[in-house]
Amino acid sequence: MKKLLLIGGAVLTLAAVGCKKDYTCDCTYDAGTLGTQTASYTVKDTKKNAEEWCEGNQTTITVGAQSYTWSCTLK
């Protein structure tokens, strides 16, 4: 009986760690002299995957002397 409870507890722990939740990815677009834009995205996934998705949306583009930055953080 103890083994069954131990195995059941382990399964529940693994299920809780790997469950998908809603996370918010807040992004800011800095367009230099054109101003700043913000956007928020909801990501339903595990925390690790949501962090990877959010960080994967960061980029910087340079056109001439002007740089445009899109940065994101998971909340």
Chimera marker file (.cmm) of the C-alpha trace (Angstrom):
<marker_set name="trace">
<marker id="1" x="0.000" y="0.000" z="0.000" r="1" g="1" b="0" radius="0.5"/>
<marker id="2" x="2.877" y="2.402" z="0.778" r="1" g="1" b="0" radius="0.5"/>
<marker id="3" x="4.383" y="1.766" z="-2.655" r="1" g="1" b="0" radius="0.5"/>
<marker id="4" x="1.080" y="2.592" z="-4.329" r="1" g="1" b="0" radius="0.5"/>
<marker id="5" x="0.774" y="5.863" z="-2.411" r="1" g="1" b="0" radius="0.5"/>
<marker id="6" x="4.397" y="6.754" z="-3.152" r="1" g="1" b="0" radius="0.5"/>
<marker id="7" x="3.988" y="6.068" z="-6.872" r="1" g="1" b="0" radius="0.5"/>
<marker id="8" x="0.685" y="7.984" z="-6.953" r="1" g="1" b="0" radius="0.5"/>
<marker id="9" x="2.309" y="10.954" z="-5.217" r="1" g="1" b="0" radius="0.5"/>
<marker id="10" x="5.202" y="10.938" z="-7.663" r="1" g="1" b="0" radius="0.5"/>
<marker id="11" x="2.835" y="10.903" z="-10.642" r="1" g="1" b="0" radius="0.5"/>
<marker id="12" x="0.814" y="13.813" z="-9.227" r="1" g="1" b="0" radius="0.5"/>
<marker id="13" x="3.991" y="15.795" z="-8.584" r="1" g="1" b="0" radius="0.5"/>
<marker id="14" x="5.202" y="15.289" z="-12.142" r="1" g="1" b="0" radius="0.5"/>
<marker id="15" x="1.795" y="16.234" z="-13.529" r="1" g="1" b="0" radius="0.5"/>
<marker id="16" x="1.726" y="19.439" z="-11.475" r="1" g="1" b="0" radius="0.5"/>
<marker id="17" x="5.222" y="20.461" z="-12.589" r="1" g="1" b="0" radius="0.5"/>
<marker id="18" x="4.502" y="19.880" z="-16.266" r="1" g="1" b="0" radius="0.5"/>
<marker id="19" x="1.039" y="21.406" z="-16.445" r="1" g="1" b="0" radius="0.5"/>
<marker id="20" x="0.293" y="24.252" z="-18.790" r="1" g="1" b="0" radius="0.5"/>
<marker id="21" x="-0.687" y="27.629" z="-17.396" r="1" g="1" b="0" radius="0.5"/>
<marker id="22" x="-1.336" y="31.077" z="-18.794" r="1" g="1" b="0" radius="0.5"/>
<marker id="23" x="1.721" y="33.337" z="-18.785" r="1" g="1" b="0" radius="0.5"/>
<marker id="24" x="1.944" y="36.920" z="-20.024" r="1" g="1" b="0" radius="0.5"/>
<marker id="25" x="4.733" y="38.000" z="-22.328" r="1" g="1" b="0" radius="0.5"/>
<marker id="26" x="5.100" y="41.803" z="-22.218" r="1" g="1" b="0" radius="0.5"/>
<marker id="27" x="6.923" y="43.304" z="-25.180" r="1" g="1" b="0" radius="0.5"/>
<marker id="28" x="8.175" y="46.812" z="-25.885" r="1" g="1" b="0" radius="0.5"/>
<marker id="29" x="9.075" y="48.089" z="-29.330" r="1" g="1" b="0" radius="0.5"/>
<marker id="30" x="11.474" y="51.018" z="-29.277" r="1" g="1" b="0" radius="0.5"/>
<marker id="31" x="11.326" y="52.746" z="-32.638" r="1" g="1" b="0" radius="0.5"/>
<marker id="32" x="13.810" y="55.452" z="-31.709" r="1" g="1" b="0" radius="0.5"/>
<marker id="33" x="12.529" y="58.842" z="-32.831" r="1" g="1" b="0" radius="0.5"/>
<marker id="34" x="9.160" y="57.307" z="-33.785" r="1" g="1" b="0" radius="0.5"/>
<marker id="35" x="8.347" y="56.453" z="-30.151" r="1" g="1" b="0" radius="0.5"/>
<marker id="36" x="7.635" y="53.323" z="-28.155" r="1" g="1" b="0" radius="0.5"/>
<marker id="37" x="4.911" y="50.706" z="-28.606" r="1" g="1" b="0" radius="0.5"/>
<marker id="38" x="3.910" y="47.989" z="-26.134" r="1" g="1" b="0" radius="0.5"/>
<marker id="39" x="2.089" y="44.686" z="-26.550" r="1" g="1" b="0" radius="0.5"/>
<marker id="40" x="1.155" y="41.794" z="-24.284" r="1" g="1" b="0" radius="0.5"/>
<marker id="41" x="0.699" y="38.201" z="-25.371" r="1" g="1" b="0" radius="0.5"/>
<marker id="42" x="-0.830" y="35.332" z="-23.429" r="1" g="1" b="0" radius="0.5"/>
<marker id="43" x="1.069" y="32.071" z="-23.730" r="1" g="1" b="0" radius="0.5"/>
<marker id="44" x="-0.559" y="28.870" z="-22.470" r="1" g="1" b="0" radius="0.5"/>
<marker id="45" x="2.279" y="26.433" z="-21.924" r="1" g="1" b="0" radius="0.5"/>
<marker id="46" x="4.769" y="25.277" z="-19.326" r="1" g="1" b="0" radius="0.5"/>
<marker id="47" x="6.858" y="28.053" z="-17.766" r="1" g="1" b="0" radius="0.5"/>
<marker id="48" x="10.025" y="26.901" z="-19.513" r="1" g="1" b="0" radius="0.5"/>
<marker id="49" x="8.372" y="26.847" z="-22.943" r="1" g="1" b="0" radius="0.5"/>
<marker id="50" x="6.659" y="30.193" z="-22.313" r="1" g="1" b="0" radius="0.5"/>
<marker id="51" x="10.013" y="31.761" z="-21.370" r="1" g="1" b="0" radius="0.5"/>
<marker id="52" x="11.636" y="30.370" z="-24.505" r="1" g="1" b="0" radius="0.5"/>
<marker id="53" x="8.777" y="31.638" z="-26.671" r="1" g="1" b="0" radius="0.5"/>
<marker id="54" x="8.846" y="35.071" z="-25.087" r="1" g="1" b="0" radius="0.5"/>
<marker id="55" x="12.627" y="35.463" z="-25.294" r="1" g="1" b="0" radius="0.5"/>
<marker id="56" x="12.543" y="34.175" z="-28.876" r="1" g="1" b="0" radius="0.5"/>
<marker id="57" x="10.535" y="37.229" z="-29.914" r="1" g="1" b="0" radius="0.5"/>
<marker id="58" x="13.333" y="39.661" z="-29.011" r="1" g="1" b="0" radius="0.5"/>
<marker id="59" x="15.154" y="41.265" z="-31.883" r="1" g="1" b="0" radius="0.5"/>
<marker id="60" x="17.062" y="44.366" z="-32.948" r="1" g="1" b="0" radius="0.5"/>
<marker id="61" x="17.024" y="45.700" z="-36.476" r="1" g="1" b="0" radius="0.5"/>
<marker id="62" x="19.351" y="48.440" z="-37.705" r="1" g="1" b="0" radius="0.5"/>
<marker id="63" x="18.400" y="50.560" z="-40.689" r="1" g="1" b="0" radius="0.5"/>
<marker id="64" x="21.095" y="53.066" z="-41.539" r="1" g="1" b="0" radius="0.5"/>
<marker id="65" x="22.060" y="54.735" z="-38.260" r="1" g="1" b="0" radius="0.5"/>
<marker id="66" x="18.727" y="53.949" z="-36.560" r="1" g="1" b="0" radius="0.5"/>
<marker id="67" x="18.205" y="50.821" z="-34.425" r="1" g="1" b="0" radius="0.5"/>
<marker id="68" x="14.783" y="49.372" z="-33.654" r="1" g="1" b="0" radius="0.5"/>
<marker id="69" x="14.499" y="47.035" z="-30.661" r="1" g="1" b="0" radius="0.5"/>
<marker id="70" x="11.724" y="44.592" z="-29.774" r="1" g="1" b="0" radius="0.5"/>
<marker id="71" x="12.307" y="43.292" z="-26.222" r="1" g="1" b="0" radius="0.5"/>
<marker id="72" x="10.086" y="40.912" z="-24.270" r="1" g="1" b="0" radius="0.5"/>
<marker id="73" x="9.860" y="39.648" z="-20.685" r="1" g="1" b="0" radius="0.5"/>
<marker id="74" x="7.690" y="36.960" z="-19.156" r="1" g="1" b="0" radius="0.5"/>
<marker id="75" x="5.464" y="38.072" z="-16.283" r="1" g="1" b="0" radius="0.5"/>
<link id1="1" id2="2" r="1" g="1" b="0" radius="0.2"/>
<link id1="2" id2="3" r="1" g="1" b="0" radius="0.2"/>
<link id1="3" id2="4" r="1" g="1" b="0" radius="0.2"/>
<link id1="4" id2="5" r="1" g="1" b="0" radius="0.2"/>
<link id1="5" id2="6" r="1" g="1" b="0" radius="0.2"/>
<link id1="6" id2="7" r="1" g="1" b="0" radius="0.2"/>
<link id1="7" id2="8" r="1" g="1" b="0" radius="0.2"/>
<link id1="8" id2="9" r="1" g="1" b="0" radius="0.2"/>
<link id1="9" id2="10" r="1" g="1" b="0" radius="0.2"/>
<link id1="10" id2="11" r="1" g="1" b="0" radius="0.2"/>
<link id1="11" id2="12" r="1" g="1" b="0" radius="0.2"/>
<link id1="12" id2="13" r="1" g="1" b="0" radius="0.2"/>
<link id1="13" id2="14" r="1" g="1" b="0" radius="0.2"/>
<link id1="14" id2="15" r="1" g="1" b="0" radius="0.2"/>
<link id1="15" id2="16" r="1" g="1" b="0" radius="0.2"/>
<link id1="16" id2="17" r="1" g="1" b="0" radius="0.2"/>
<link id1="17" id2="18" r="1" g="1" b="0" radius="0.2"/>
<link id1="18" id2="19" r="1" g="1" b="0" radius="0.2"/>
<link id1="19" id2="20" r="1" g="1" b="0" radius="0.2"/>
<link id1="20" id2="21" r="1" g="1" b="0" radius="0.2"/>
<link id1="21" id2="22" r="1" g="1" b="0" radius="0.2"/>
<link id1="22" id2="23" r="1" g="1" b="0" radius="0.2"/>
<link id1="23" id2="24" r="1" g="1" b="0" radius="0.2"/>
<link id1="24" id2="25" r="1" g="1" b="0" radius="0.2"/>
<link id1="25" id2="26" r="1" g="1" b="0" radius="0.2"/>
<link id1="26" id2="27" r="1" g="1" b="0" radius="0.2"/>
<link id1="27" id2="28" r="1" g="1" b="0" radius="0.2"/>
<link id1="28" id2="29" r="1" g="1" b="0" radius="0.2"/>
<link id1="29" id2="30" r="1" g="1" b="0" radius="0.2"/>
<link id1="30" id2="31" r="1" g="1" b="0" radius="0.2"/>
<link id1="31" id2="32" r="1" g="1" b="0" radius="0.2"/>
<link id1="32" id2="33" r="1" g="1" b="0" radius="0.2"/>
<link id1="33" id2="34" r="1" g="1" b="0" radius="0.2"/>
<link id1="34" id2="35" r="1" g="1" b="0" radius="0.2"/>
<link id1="35" id2="36" r="1" g="1" b="0" radius="0.2"/>
<link id1="36" id2="37" r="1" g="1" b="0" radius="0.2"/>
<link id1="37" id2="38" r="1" g="1" b="0" radius="0.2"/>
<link id1="38" id2="39" r="1" g="1" b="0" radius="0.2"/>
<link id1="39" id2="40" r="1" g="1" b="0" radius="0.2"/>
<link id1="40" id2="41" r="1" g="1" b="0" radius="0.2"/>
<link id1="41" id2="42" r="1" g="1" b="0" radius="0.2"/>
<link id1="42" id2="43" r="1" g="1" b="0" radius="0.2"/>
<link id1="43" id2="44" r="1" g="1" b="0" radius="0.2"/>
<link id1="44" id2="45" r="1" g="1" b="0" radius="0.2"/>
<link id1="45" id2="46" r="1" g="1" b="0" radius="0.2"/>
<link id1="46" id2="47" r="1" g="1" b="0" radius="0.2"/>
<link id1="47" id2="48" r="1" g="1" b="0" radius="0.2"/>
<link id1="48" id2="49" r="1" g="1" b="0" radius="0.2"/>
<link id1="49" id2="50" r="1" g="1" b="0" radius="0.2"/>
<link id1="50" id2="51" r="1" g="1" b="0" radius="0.2"/>
<link id1="51" id2="52" r="1" g="1" b="0" radius="0.2"/>
<link id1="52" id2="53" r="1" g="1" b="0" radius="0.2"/>
<link id1="53" id2="54" r="1" g="1" b="0" radius="0.2"/>
<link id1="54" id2="55" r="1" g="1" b="0" radius="0.2"/>
<link id1="55" id2="56" r="1" g="1" b="0" radius="0.2"/>
<link id1="56" id2="57" r="1" g="1" b="0" radius="0.2"/>
<link id1="57" id2="58" r="1" g="1" b="0" radius="0.2"/>
<link id1="58" id2="59" r="1" g="1" b="0" radius="0.2"/>
<link id1="59" id2="60" r="1" g="1" b="0" radius="0.2"/>
<link id1="60" id2="61" r="1" g="1" b="0" radius="0.2"/>
<link id1="61" id2="62" r="1" g="1" b="0" radius="0.2"/>
<link id1="62" id2="63" r="1" g="1" b="0" radius="0.2"/>
<link id1="63" id2="64" r="1" g="1" b="0" radius="0.2"/>
<link id1="64" id2="65" r="1" g="1" b="0" radius="0.2"/>
<link id1="65" id2="66" r="1" g="1" b="0" radius="0.2"/>
<link id1="66" id2="67" r="1" g="1" b="0" radius="0.2"/>
<link id1="67" id2="68" r="1" g="1" b="0" radius="0.2"/>
<link id1="68" id2="69" r="1" g="1" b="0" radius="0.2"/>
<link id1="69" id2="70" r="1" g="1" b="0" radius="0.2"/>
<link id1="70" id2="71" r="1" g="1" b="0" radius="0.2"/>
<link id1="71" id2="72" r="1" g="1" b="0" radius="0.2"/>
<link id1="72" id2="73" r="1" g="1" b="0" radius="0.2"/>
<link id1="73" id2="74" r="1" g="1" b="0" radius="0.2"/>
<link id1="74" id2="75" r="1" g="1" b="0" radius="0.2"/>
</marker_set>
